[in-house]
Amino acid sequence: MKGPLRVAVLGAGTVGREVVRAILERPESLRLADGPGVVLAGVAVRDLGRAIAGGIPESLLTDAPAHLVAAPETDVIVELMGGDEPARTLIAAALANGTSVVTANKHVMAHHGPALEAIARRTGAALRFEASVGGGIPVLGPIAHELAANRIDAVRGIVNGTTNFILSAMASDGRAYGDVLADAQRAGYAEADPRGDVEGDDAANKLVVLARQAFGRWLSVGSIGRAPSLASGELGLPGITGVTIEDIAAAAARGFAIKLVAQAVRAQNGVAAAVVPSAVTLASALGRTDGVLNRIEVDGVPVGRVAFAGPGAGGAATSSAVLGDIIAIARGAGSSWAGRSATTSLEDALDLAADETFDAPSGARYPVIR
Ligand code: HSE
């Protein structure tokens, strides 16, 4: 049997500390019956004192992530810093060295996916990013593996836990938006800058990653529509920032829940995609997806519609996907795109038109999803 897989974790925040804890406290549960175990080679953090107070052994800690990336004895870099730089440069450097990477970073994958895929394919290093979509929900793996025989025609769903948590609380308790956002931040669901959640950027990033997996194309994030249209024909406010309590109540009276729905559909000349608050039938599975839960529905031929649901954010749930990717690397499973063909170019998403809208008191026209 080969020696243990030496894993360096960059970032010990909400997700990172759960991953570190699992590797330190239950390494046996990460060991394959016929493969190597997993050991921590190091943990890079910004605040050493806080990490030590949080229980990470001082001997493993560094504040220089580039040193862990450059160390020849590191087998896998687990990037959990989030954000753009330095995460992008560190991931690119690791892949360029031939070191495999596991990341939960939907921003980096959505904005730099084609370049990172090109480096990984050139060096043969594995790049895995299951945790970048749907927190703990397995969805990228099943699309690439068990659904590989299908032509995927559409992916849609609720992919941002923070906004779903806020919309659910606004609907059930009539609570103010800012008040619920603070709860989502305390629970570790929201991004460091929660504007990315509430304005739909985070969901758009995840939709780009889903579309790469489902359609074999990298879409440019900026081309994805993020606001409902208004009665005047203009666009409304991005993400859930324009959704009012009155809109939610009026929708409920018509049998709808307002949900931030990310949707990408195969079209004749490309992929049509949008992330907009939508009026979803209250009794449907999407309509009943509340709180931090996510739900992703995939339409494929010949399978029909399959759905993936579960906790879409939070440290413990997301660590499940990260640890699963580490074990996949130990198993020699390669990158998240599995055997799918190479995609290293970028294209714009097409507009996604709504067949039917719910015209709300605020003037917003929410696309109806039945
Ligand atoms: N801020 C993200 C969310 C975290 O709320 O869904 C998980 O990606």
Boltz pocket constraint, residues with backbone or C-beta under 6 A from the ligand:
constraints:
  - pocket:
      binder: B
      contacts: [[A, 104], [A, 131], [A, 132], [A, 134], [A, 135], [A, 159], [A, 160], [A, 161], [A, 162], [A, 163], [A, 188], [A, 189], [A, 190], [A, 191], [A, 197], [A, 202], [A, 312], [A, 313], [A, 314]]
      max_distance: 6.0
